[in-house]
Amino acid sequence: MLNPQKDPTLYKNYSLKNIHHRVLNKVHLQESFEMDANKAQFIVGVADELIDAGLVEEFFHVLEGLLSVGIMFVLRAKATKKYQERVEDLQKRYPSLLFVLNDSEENIRTIFASADAVLSLHTDAELLMMSMTYGAVPICQANELVDNYDVIEEQGSGFCFMGESRWNIFESVIRARESFRFPYDWKNIQKTIMK
């Protein structure tokens, strides 16, 4: 498996020792979408296929609400016609917050290296592990790979939700964004998942 230290497709390679270089990939991604570079913008990546499986439908029920509070999303372009049309409709209303990358292994790794967090809509342990290797904090259903972050104890490796409710997804993304606003805590989560 590739890692962010040696991945030739990344704008800037990084490791646990120089994790501060990771943000350069985020800035590069924003600039590639002709956006002003904003390190403080919370970006959530979705590398799963947008198909009628997993939590995709539930995600689309809350996506507009998440966009309306200023969260940026970068999606993988592998989608059924139904979801592709919904993404295109939302892009018209939120042109500075919703972006799509062509479907390729390189772009999946770009999402992992650039997004602050990755929302997992399917149970795909391989994608989840890869996103963690690249320092993208997971937002996912509770599982054995991710310890739910506890803000009081300042411990955990991601933001987990129970069940398949759209509101649990929404709440977990908002919790992640709120924790992202504390850079020291966020870096500690990233260091935990990259070990």
MDAnalysis code that builds the backbone (N, CA, C; Angstrom):
import MDAnalysis as mda
import numpy as np

u = mda.Universe.empty(585, n_residues=195, atom_resindex=np.repeat(np.arange(195), 3), trajectory=True)
u.add_TopologyAttr("name", ["N", "CA", "C"] * 195)
u.add_TopologyAttr("resid", np.arange(1, 196))
u.add_TopologyAttr("resname", ["MET", "LEU", "ASN", "PRO", "GLN", "LYS", "ASP", "PRO", "THR", "LEU", "TYR", "LYS", "ASN", "TYR", "SER", "LEU", "LYS", "ASN", "ILE", "HIS", "HIS", "ARG", "VAL", "LEU", "ASN", "LYS", "VAL", "HIS", "LEU", "GLN", "GLU", "SER", "PHE", "GLU", "MET", "ASP", "ALA", "ASN", "LYS", "ALA", "GLN", "PHE", "ILE", "VAL", "GLY", "VAL", "ALA", "ASP", "GLU", "LEU", "ILE", "ASP", "ALA", "GLY", "LEU", "VAL", "GLU", "GLU", "PHE", "PHE", "HIS", "VAL", "LEU", "GLU", "GLY", "LEU", "LEU", "SER", "VAL", "GLY", "ILE", "MET", "PHE", "VAL", "LEU", "ARG", "ALA", "LYS", "ALA", "THR", "LYS", "LYS", "TYR", "GLN", "GLU", "ARG", "VAL", "GLU", "ASP", "LEU", "GLN", "LYS", "ARG", "TYR", "PRO", "SER", "LEU", "LEU", "PHE", "VAL", "LEU", "ASN", "ASP", "SER", "GLU", "GLU", "ASN", "ILE", "ARG", "THR", "ILE", "PHE", "ALA", "SER", "ALA", "ASP", "ALA", "VAL", "LEU", "SER", "LEU", "HIS", "THR", "ASP", "ALA", "GLU", "LEU", "LEU", "MET", "MET", "SER", "MET", "THR", "TYR", "GLY", "ALA", "VAL", "PRO", "ILE", "CYS", "GLN", "ALA", "ASN", "GLU", "LEU", "VAL", "ASP", "ASN", "TYR", "ASP", "VAL", "ILE", "GLU", "GLU", "GLN", "GLY", "SER", "GLY", "PHE", "CYS", "PHE", "MET", "GLY", "GLU", "SER", "ARG", "TRP", "ASN", "ILE", "PHE", "GLU", "SER", "VAL", "ILE", "ARG", "ALA", "ARG", "GLU", "SER", "PHE", "ARG", "PHE", "PRO", "TYR", "ASP", "TRP", "LYS", "ASN", "ILE", "GLN", "LYS", "THR", "ILE", "MET", "LYS"])
u.atoms.positions = np.array([
    [0.844, -1.182, 0.000],
    [0.000, 0.000, 0.000],
    [0.890, 1.247, 0.000],
    [0.517, 2.218, -0.832],
    [1.250, 3.477, -0.856],
    [1.023, 4.238, 0.437],
    [1.914, 5.151, 0.714],
    [1.753, 6.006, 1.884],
    [2.079, 7.436, 1.467],
    [1.680, 8.409, 2.277],
    [1.858, 9.809, 1.862],
    [3.314, 10.256, 1.775],
    [4.218, 9.498, 2.345],
    [5.626, 9.869, 2.284],
    [6.223, 9.557, 0.908],
    [5.670, 8.535, 0.226],
    [6.260, 8.094, -1.038],
    [5.304, 8.156, -2.220],
    [4.078, 8.596, -2.019],
    [3.072, 8.619, -3.086],
    [3.473, 9.657, -4.143],
    [3.765, 9.221, -5.382],
    [4.234, 10.166, -6.409],
    [3.135, 11.092, -6.942],
    [1.875, 10.804, -6.655],
    [0.795, 11.639, -7.191],
    [0.488, 12.854, -6.322],
    [1.020, 12.903, -5.118],
    [0.707, 14.006, -4.228],
    [1.467, 15.275, -4.596],
    [0.858, 16.392, -4.342],
    [1.515, 17.683, -4.562],
    [2.715, 17.810, -3.633],
    [2.514, 17.445, -2.355],
    [3.595, 17.505, -1.368],
    [3.547, 16.240, -0.512],
    [4.627, 15.503, -0.491],
    [4.702, 14.324, 0.360],
    [4.905, 14.740, 1.808],
    [4.487, 13.880, 2.711],
    [4.583, 14.171, 4.142],
    [4.552, 12.858, 4.905],
    [4.890, 12.946, 6.170],
    [4.854, 11.781, 7.051],
    [4.411, 12.259, 8.426],
    [4.418, 11.353, 9.369],
    [4.074, 11.717, 10.744],
    [5.050, 12.767, 11.279],
    [6.315, 12.670, 10.866],
    [7.339, 13.599, 11.355],
    [7.173, 15.017, 10.805],
    [6.637, 15.137, 9.595],
    [6.433, 16.470, 9.014],
    [4.988, 16.637, 8.546],
    [4.071, 16.275, 9.422],
    [2.643, 16.324, 9.103],
    [2.176, 17.735, 8.735],
    [2.929, 18.743, 9.180],
    [2.572, 20.121, 8.835],
    [2.621, 20.363, 7.321],
    [3.320, 19.513, 6.564],
    [3.351, 19.633, 5.102],
    [2.035, 19.174, 4.461],
    [1.241, 18.417, 5.203],
    [-0.024, 17.880, 4.665],
    [-0.947, 18.994, 4.169],
    [-0.979, 20.103, 4.857],
    [-1.877, 21.206, 4.506],
    [-1.573, 21.764, 3.114],
    [-0.357, 21.576, 2.616],
    [-0.023, 22.053, 1.275],
    [-0.826, 21.318, 0.211],
    [-1.188, 20.057, 0.470],
    [-2.049, 19.315, -0.449],
    [-3.460, 19.890, -0.442],
    [-3.925, 20.294, 0.727],
    [-5.246, 20.922, 0.856],
    [-5.289, 22.238, 0.081],
    [-4.271, 23.056, 0.270],
    [-4.192, 24.335, -0.429],
    [-4.141, 24.104, -1.937],
    [-3.342, 23.135, -2.365],
    [-3.235, 22.824, -3.794],
    [-4.585, 22.368, -4.358],
    [-5.317, 21.552, -3.603],
    [-6.639, 21.109, -4.048],
    [-7.576, 22.313, -4.207],
    [-7.601, 23.195, -3.221],
    [-8.445, 24.381, -3.312],
    [-8.081, 25.223, -4.532],
    [-6.806, 25.409, -4.761],
    [-6.367, 26.197, -5.913],
    [-6.718, 25.509, -7.232],
    [-6.703, 24.175, -7.249],
    [-7.070, 23.457, -8.477],
    [-8.547, 23.650, -8.819],
    [-9.362, 23.982, -7.818],
    [-10.778, 24.296, -8.042],
    [-10.994, 25.803, -8.210],
    [-9.870, 26.538, -8.377],
    [-9.890, 27.987, -8.534],
    [-10.527, 28.687, -7.337],
    [-10.228, 28.138, -6.168],
    [-10.692, 28.714, -4.905],
    [-9.523, 29.434, -4.246],
    [-9.839, 30.402, -3.409],
    [-8.796, 31.001, -2.589],
    [-8.338, 29.964, -1.572],
    [-7.043, 29.900, -1.352],
    [-6.511, 28.956, -0.371],
    [-6.972, 29.377, 1.023],
    [-7.571, 28.451, 1.731],
    [-8.070, 28.734, 3.069],
    [-7.816, 27.506, 3.937],
    [-6.743, 27.547, 4.698],
    [-6.378, 26.420, 5.551],
    [-7.425, 26.150, 6.624],
    [-8.206, 27.159, 6.993],
    [-9.215, 27.011, 8.041],
    [-10.521, 26.400, 7.533],
    [-10.669, 26.258, 6.216],
    [-11.887, 25.661, 5.658],
    [-11.902, 24.168, 5.965],
    [-12.970, 23.686, 6.591],
    [-13.093, 22.255, 6.890],
    [-13.553, 21.535, 5.630],
    [-12.745, 20.574, 5.191],
    [-13.045, 19.819, 3.973],
    [-13.269, 18.358, 4.339],
    [-14.402, 17.826, 3.869],
    [-14.731, 16.412, 4.051],
    [-14.673, 15.740, 2.688],
    [-13.930, 14.663, 2.607],
    [-13.858, 13.880, 1.388],
    [-14.777, 12.668, 1.471],
    [-15.300, 12.272, 0.320],
    [-16.079, 11.039, 0.216],
    [-15.484, 10.259, -0.947],
    [-14.812, 9.156, -0.633],
    [-14.142, 8.353, -1.662],
    [-14.957, 7.128, -2.063],
    [-16.064, 6.896, -1.374],
    [-16.920, 5.750, -1.710],
    [-17.673, 6.003, -3.010],
    [-18.070, 4.910, -3.661],
    [-18.934, 5.028, -4.825],
    [-20.300, 5.508, -4.375],
    [-20.892, 6.411, -5.132],
    [-22.224, 6.924, -4.810],
    [-23.255, 6.081, -5.546],
    [-23.567, 4.962, -4.943],
    [-24.488, 3.979, -5.521],
    [-25.566, 3.655, -4.489],
    [-26.585, 2.923, -4.919],
    [-27.679, 2.542, -4.014],
    [-27.223, 1.434, -3.071],
    [-26.365, 1.781, -2.159],
    [-25.860, 0.825, -1.166],
    [-25.322, 1.614, 0.010],
    [-25.120, 0.927, 1.102],
    [-24.554, 1.577, 2.271],
    [-25.407, 2.743, 2.735],
    [-24.745, 3.834, 3.087],
    [-25.421, 5.002, 3.652],
    [-25.533, 6.156, 2.661],
    [-25.417, 5.868, 1.386],
    [-25.397, 6.919, 0.373],
    [-26.692, 7.728, 0.372],
    [-27.834, 7.062, 0.383],
    [-29.113, 7.782, 0.371],
    [-29.266, 8.640, 1.623],
    [-28.892, 8.101, 2.772],
    [-28.978, 8.870, 4.013],
    [-28.062, 10.100, 3.946],
    [-26.888, 9.931, 3.368],
    [-25.952, 11.038, 3.203],
    [-26.569, 12.159, 2.362],
    [-27.220, 11.791, 1.270],
    [-27.798, 12.812, 0.406],
    [-28.949, 13.557, 1.071],
    [-29.578, 12.952, 2.061],
    [-30.637, 13.653, 2.797],
    [-30.082, 14.775, 3.673],
    [-28.822, 14.679, 4.076],
    [-28.239, 15.713, 4.952],
    [-27.157, 16.546, 4.275],
    [-26.773, 16.188, 3.053],
    [-25.671, 16.893, 2.394],
    [-25.962, 18.383, 2.251],
    [-27.147, 18.747, 1.826],
    [-27.433, 20.175, 1.648],
    [-27.337, 20.919, 2.976],
    [-27.821, 20.325, 4.045],
    [-27.712, 20.957, 5.355],
    [-26.268, 21.172, 5.766],
    [-25.403, 20.207, 5.471],
    [-23.976, 20.334, 5.801],
    [-23.310, 21.405, 4.938],
    [-23.694, 21.465, 3.675],
    [-23.163, 22.517, 2.802],
    [-23.635, 23.895, 3.275],
    [-24.880, 23.970, 3.738],
    [-25.441, 25.260, 4.144],
    [-24.751, 25.859, 5.370],
    [-24.049, 25.031, 6.142],
    [-23.294, 25.563, 7.288],
    [-21.815, 25.760, 6.947],
    [-21.491, 25.692, 5.655],
    [-20.154, 26.051, 5.198],
    [-19.128, 24.942, 5.141],
    [-19.565, 23.693, 5.223],
    [-18.620, 22.574, 5.118],
    [-18.403, 22.251, 3.645],
    [-17.149, 22.155, 3.243],
    [-16.807, 21.830, 1.860],
    [-16.710, 20.313, 1.701],
    [-17.212, 19.807, 0.585],
    [-17.132, 18.383, 0.277],
    [-16.434, 18.172, -1.054],
    [-15.594, 17.141, -1.102],
    [-14.955, 16.691, -2.326],
    [-15.348, 15.235, -2.499],
    [-16.036, 14.948, -3.610],
    [-16.591, 13.625, -3.853],
    [-15.864, 12.916, -4.985],
    [-15.853, 11.611, -4.901],
    [-15.362, 10.757, -5.985],
    [-16.444, 10.704, -7.061],
    [-16.057, 10.786, -8.313],
    [-17.011, 10.902, -9.416],
    [-17.613, 9.586, -9.882],
    [-17.564, 8.562, -9.068],
    [-18.174, 7.288, -9.467],
    [-19.550, 7.217, -8.822],
    [-20.596, 7.445, -9.652],
    [-21.948, 7.546, -9.113],
    [-22.965, 7.033, -10.116],
    [-24.093, 6.584, -9.588],
    [-25.210, 6.234, -10.469],
    [-25.768, 7.533, -11.051],
    [-26.548, 7.417, -12.096],
    [-27.132, 8.596, -12.743],
    [-27.951, 9.415, -11.748],
    [-28.714, 8.748, -10.891],
    [-29.542, 9.438, -9.901],
    [-28.688, 10.323, -8.991],
    [-27.607, 9.777, -8.460],
    [-26.761, 10.553, -7.550],
    [-25.929, 11.593, -8.286],
    [-25.545, 11.279, -9.506],
    [-24.806, 12.246, -10.317],
    [-25.668, 13.494, -10.548],
    [-26.942, 13.296, -10.838],
    [-27.845, 14.426, -11.054],
    [-28.047, 15.232, -9.769],
    [-28.129, 14.541, -8.642],
    [-28.287, 15.249, -7.368],
    [-27.046, 16.070, -7.034],
    [-25.870, 15.521, -7.322],
    [-24.633, 16.266, -7.094],
    [-24.603, 17.502, -7.998],
    [-24.940, 17.335, -9.258],
    [-24.925, 18.466, -10.190],
    [-25.883, 19.564, -9.742],
    [-27.057, 19.186, -9.248],
    [-28.026, 20.160, -8.747],
    [-27.458, 20.919, -7.544],
    [-26.848, 20.194, -6.621],
    [-26.267, 20.841, -5.439],
    [-25.068, 21.717, -5.803],
    [-24.309, 21.317, -6.808],
    [-23.166, 22.128, -7.235],
    [-23.620, 23.489, -7.766],
    [-24.784, 23.539, -8.398],
    [-25.310, 24.811, -8.888],
    [-25.640, 25.743, -7.728],
    [-26.110, 25.179, -6.617],
    [-26.495, 25.997, -5.468],
    [-25.336, 26.273, -4.517],
    [-24.328, 25.404, -4.526],
    [-23.165, 25.558, -3.634],
    [-21.869, 25.408, -4.442],
    [-21.668, 26.311, -5.416],
    [-20.516, 26.146, -6.320],
    [-19.152, 26.265, -5.649],
    [-19.096, 26.889, -4.489],
    [-17.798, 27.036, -3.817],
    [-17.597, 26.017, -2.694],
    [-18.541, 25.065, -2.555],
    [-18.436, 24.103, -1.451],
    [-18.533, 22.644, -1.863],
    [-18.940, 22.358, -3.088],
    [-19.111, 20.964, -3.511],
    [-18.342, 20.730, -4.804],
    [-17.393, 19.796, -4.731],
    [-16.522, 19.511, -5.866],
    [-16.437, 18.005, -6.100],
    [-16.129, 17.656, -7.341],
    [-16.034, 16.250, -7.723],
    [-14.701, 16.027, -8.419],
    [-14.017, 14.956, -8.022],
    [-12.782, 14.541, -8.699],
    [-13.080, 13.305, -9.537],
    [-12.494, 13.252, -10.720],
    [-12.669, 12.074, -11.573],
    [-12.307, 10.806, -10.817],
    [-12.936, 9.717, -11.196],
    [-12.717, 8.444, -10.520],
    [-11.396, 7.821, -10.957],
    [-10.430, 7.829, -10.047],
    [-9.153, 7.151, -10.290],
    [-8.519, 6.868, -8.941],
    [-7.617, 5.910, -8.920],
    [-6.892, 5.597, -7.679],
    [-6.094, 6.808, -7.205],
    [-5.508, 7.535, -8.144],
    [-4.725, 8.717, -7.782],
    [-5.598, 9.768, -7.108],
    [-6.799, 9.986, -7.651],
    [-7.682, 10.994, -7.071],
    [-8.258, 10.563, -5.723],
    [-8.430, 9.273, -5.528],
    [-8.846, 8.797, -4.198],
    [-7.758, 9.161, -3.185],
    [-6.504, 8.938, -3.542],
    [-5.408, 9.283, -2.637],
    [-5.282, 10.800, -2.470],
    [-5.601, 11.549, -3.519],
    [-5.620, 13.012, -3.405],
    [-6.665, 13.451, -2.391],
    [-7.831, 12.824, -2.416],
    [-8.870, 13.123, -1.422],
    [-8.330, 12.842, -0.028],
    [-7.714, 11.690, 0.154],
    [-7.196, 11.308, 1.470],
    [-6.102, 12.260, 1.954],
    [-5.284, 12.768, 1.037],
    [-4.173, 13.636, 1.421],
    [-4.591, 15.090, 1.585],
    [-5.749, 15.462, 1.061],
    [-6.163, 16.864, 1.056],
    [-7.304, 17.176, 2.009],
    [-8.232, 16.240, 2.164],
    [-9.395, 16.480, 3.016],
    [-8.993, 16.381, 4.485],
    [-9.648, 17.162, 5.305],
    [-9.392, 17.083, 6.747],
    [-9.978, 15.802, 7.330],
    [-11.128, 15.413, 6.793],
    [-11.807, 14.196, 7.258],
    [-12.362, 13.462, 6.049],
    [-12.610, 12.169, 6.217],
    [-13.230, 11.366, 5.169],
    [-14.456, 10.690, 5.754],
    [-15.588, 10.911, 5.085],
    [-16.840, 10.291, 5.488],
    [-16.971, 8.960, 4.767],
    [-17.110, 7.888, 5.537],
    [-17.237, 6.550, 4.984],
    [-18.719, 6.164, 4.908],
    [-19.193, 5.877, 3.697],
    [-20.603, 5.539, 3.488],
    [-20.830, 4.052, 3.285],
    [-19.778, 3.312, 3.070],
    [-19.841, 1.862, 2.912],
    [-18.899, 1.248, 3.943],
    [-19.074, 0.004, 4.205],
    [-18.157, -0.693, 5.096],
    [-17.011, -1.219, 4.246],
    [-15.987, -0.400, 4.092],
    [-14.824, -0.757, 3.278],
    [-13.577, -0.517, 4.116],
    [-13.123, -1.573, 4.773],
    [-11.984, -1.458, 5.690],
    [-10.723, -0.987, 4.967],
    [-10.545, -1.398, 3.725],
    [-9.334, -1.014, 2.990],
    [-9.291, 0.500, 2.752],
    [-10.403, 1.077, 2.296],
    [-10.450, 2.524, 2.092],
    [-10.290, 3.270, 3.412],
    [-10.918, 2.749, 4.457],
    [-10.829, 3.382, 5.770],
    [-9.384, 3.392, 6.268],
    [-8.702, 2.267, 6.155],
    [-7.305, 2.189, 6.587],
    [-6.411, 3.111, 5.760],
    [-6.663, 3.160, 4.450],
    [-5.850, 4.020, 3.594],
    [-6.061, 5.493, 3.956],
    [-7.312, 5.879, 4.194],
    [-7.565, 7.281, 4.554],
    [-6.843, 7.641, 5.847],
    [-6.821, 6.725, 6.796],
    [-6.135, 6.979, 8.063],
    [-4.627, 7.075, 7.861],
    [-4.072, 6.232, 7.003],
    [-2.647, 6.280, 6.694],
    [-2.256, 7.653, 6.163],
    [-3.177, 8.276, 5.415],
    [-2.922, 9.585, 4.823],
    [-3.291, 10.738, 5.763],
    [-3.756, 10.430, 6.976],
    [-4.052, 11.469, 7.955],
    [-5.416, 12.111, 7.833],
    [-6.310, 11.523, 7.037],
    [-7.684, 12.020, 6.933],
    [-8.494, 11.379, 8.055],
    [-9.024, 12.185, 8.928],
    [-9.733, 11.683, 10.110],
    [-11.047, 11.036, 9.673],
    [-11.288, 9.790, 10.079],
    [-12.502, 9.098, 9.633],
    [-13.767, 9.558, 10.360],
    [-14.830, 9.651, 9.586],
    [-16.191, 9.823, 10.096],
    [-16.935, 8.610, 9.552],
    [-17.365, 7.712, 10.440],
    [-17.873, 6.431, 9.971],
    [-18.793, 5.782, 11.005],
    [-19.447, 4.710, 10.560],
    [-20.204, 3.905, 11.504],
    [-19.233, 3.301, 12.503],
    [-19.706, 3.104, 13.722],
    [-18.865, 2.497, 14.754],
    [-18.326, 1.162, 14.251],
    [-17.027, 0.941, 14.453],
    [-16.382, -0.304, 14.025],
    [-15.140, -0.531, 14.870],
    [-14.484, -1.658, 14.643],
    [-13.327, -2.016, 15.470],
    [-12.053, -1.266, 15.076],
    [-12.039, -0.575, 13.945],
    [-10.845, 0.136, 13.491],
    [-10.734, 1.553, 14.049],
    [-11.877, 2.134, 14.452],
    [-11.901, 3.540, 14.845],
    [-12.475, 3.677, 16.247],
    [-11.741, 4.385, 17.109],
    [-12.241, 4.715, 18.447],
    [-12.890, 6.090, 18.386],
    [-14.154, 6.166, 18.800],
    [-14.878, 7.428, 18.760],
    [-14.155, 8.485, 19.602],
    [-13.952, 9.656, 19.021],
    [-13.231, 10.724, 19.713],
    [-14.064, 11.271, 20.866],
    [-13.418, 11.364, 22.015],
    [-14.032, 11.904, 23.226],
    [-13.395, 13.265, 23.489],
    [-14.176, 14.337, 23.363],
    [-13.617, 15.687, 23.509],
    [-13.177, 15.978, 24.934],
    [-13.798, 15.346, 25.913],
    [-13.417, 15.565, 27.315],
    [-12.064, 14.910, 27.595],
    [-11.925, 13.663, 27.202],
    [-10.680, 12.916, 27.422],
    [-9.607, 13.252, 26.376],
    [-10.019, 13.888, 25.282],
    [-9.129, 14.192, 24.160],
    [-8.443, 12.934, 23.643],
    [-9.256, 11.894, 23.451],
    [-8.750, 10.620, 22.949],
    [-9.713, 10.066, 21.911],
    [-9.150, 9.350, 20.954],
    [-9.943, 8.703, 19.925],
    [-9.279, 8.871, 18.578],
    [-9.798, 8.146, 17.610],
    [-9.184, 8.160, 16.284],
    [-10.158, 8.537, 15.175],
    [-11.352, 8.999, 15.540],
    [-12.316, 9.401, 14.525],
    [-13.647, 9.741, 15.159],
    [-14.624, 9.957, 14.305],
    [-15.951, 10.352, 14.753],
    [-16.945, 9.306, 14.263],
    [-17.439, 8.525, 15.214],
    [-18.284, 7.378, 14.888],
    [-19.746, 7.677, 15.174],
    [-20.593, 7.049, 14.392],
    [-22.023, 7.126, 14.643],
    [-22.590, 5.719, 14.682],
    [-23.640, 5.581, 15.466],
    [-24.306, 4.283, 15.609],
    [-25.470, 4.225, 14.624],
    [-25.741, 3.050, 14.105],
    [-26.901, 2.875, 13.236],
    [-26.737, 3.534, 11.886],
    [-27.875, 3.700, 11.226],
    [-27.856, 4.209, 9.857],
    [-28.721, 5.447, 9.687],
    [-28.936, 6.192, 10.742],
    [-29.765, 7.387, 10.677],
    [-29.013, 8.541, 10.031],
    [-29.681, 9.262, 9.161],
    [-29.072, 10.441, 8.524],
    [-28.649, 11.473, 9.560],
    [-29.407, 11.551, 10.653],
    [-29.089, 12.548, 11.673],
    [-27.849, 12.166, 12.463],
    [-27.565, 10.887, 12.560],
    [-26.312, 10.453, 13.186],
    [-25.122, 10.832, 12.315],
    [-25.292, 10.707, 11.005],
    [-24.243, 11.129, 10.076],
    [-24.019, 12.635, 10.225],
    [-25.109, 13.390, 10.190],
    [-25.039, 14.844, 10.306],
    [-24.317, 15.258, 11.585],
    [-24.720, 14.657, 12.694],
    [-24.148, 14.989, 13.997],
    [-22.653, 14.679, 14.041],
    [-22.247, 13.566, 13.456],
    [-20.831, 13.190, 13.482],
    [-19.978, 14.135, 12.641],
    [-20.503, 14.572, 11.504],
    [-19.762, 15.526, 10.674],
    [-19.625, 16.860, 11.417],
    [-20.696, 17.297, 12.064],
    [-20.642, 18.557, 12.823],
    [-19.669, 18.429, 13.998],
    [-19.681, 17.296, 14.702],
    [-18.724, 17.090, 15.804],
    [-17.296, 17.164, 15.298],
    [-17.060, 16.546, 14.127],
    [-15.713, 16.582, 13.543],
    [-15.314, 18.023, 13.220],
    [-16.233, 18.776, 12.609],
    [-15.910, 20.165, 12.285],
    [-15.600, 20.984, 13.539],
    [-16.376, 20.778, 14.580],
    [-16.136, 21.523, 15.819],
    [-14.775, 21.163, 16.414],
    [-14.387, 19.913, 16.354],
    [-13.068, 19.510, 16.862],
    [-11.952, 20.052, 15.977],
    [-12.209, 20.147, 14.666],
    [-11.225, 20.692, 13.730],
    [-10.858, 22.134, 14.091],
    [-11.757, 22.837, 14.722],
    [-11.509, 24.229, 15.105],
    [-10.465, 24.359, 16.207],
    [-10.034, 23.236, 16.764],
    [-8.981, 23.218, 17.789],
    [-7.769, 22.501, 17.184],
    [-6.882, 23.252, 16.522],
    [-5.780, 22.647, 15.756],
    [-4.907, 21.674, 16.543],
    [-4.629, 21.976, 17.791],
    [-3.776, 21.079, 18.575],
    [-4.462, 19.711, 18.738],
    [-5.737, 19.714, 19.084],
    [-6.479, 18.458, 19.247],
    [-6.567, 17.700, 17.925],
    [-6.826, 18.440, 16.833],
    [-6.972, 17.803, 15.517],
    [-5.668, 17.132, 15.100],
    [-4.557, 17.825, 15.306],
    [-3.247, 17.231, 14.967],
    [-3.001, 15.964, 15.773],
    [-3.423, 15.954, 17.033],
    [-3.264, 14.745, 17.851],
    [-4.081, 13.583, 17.307],
    [-5.281, 13.854, 16.812],
    [-6.079, 12.780, 16.197],
    [-5.344, 12.271, 14.962],
    [-4.851, 13.187, 14.138],
    [-4.123, 12.772, 12.931],
    [-2.896, 11.948, 13.280],
    [-2.164, 12.350, 14.292],
    [-0.978, 11.582, 14.695],
    [-1.376, 10.198, 15.194],
    [-2.497, 10.111, 15.883],
    [-2.986, 8.809, 16.354],
    [-3.288, 7.878, 15.199],
    [-3.959, 8.384, 14.155],
    [-4.371, 7.497, 13.065],
    [-3.220, 7.172, 12.105],
    [-2.197, 8.024, 12.059],
    [-1.089, 7.757, 11.144],
    [-0.025, 6.846, 11.736],
    [-0.108, 6.551, 13.029],
    [0.908, 5.682, 13.669],
    [0.833, 4.271, 13.127],
])
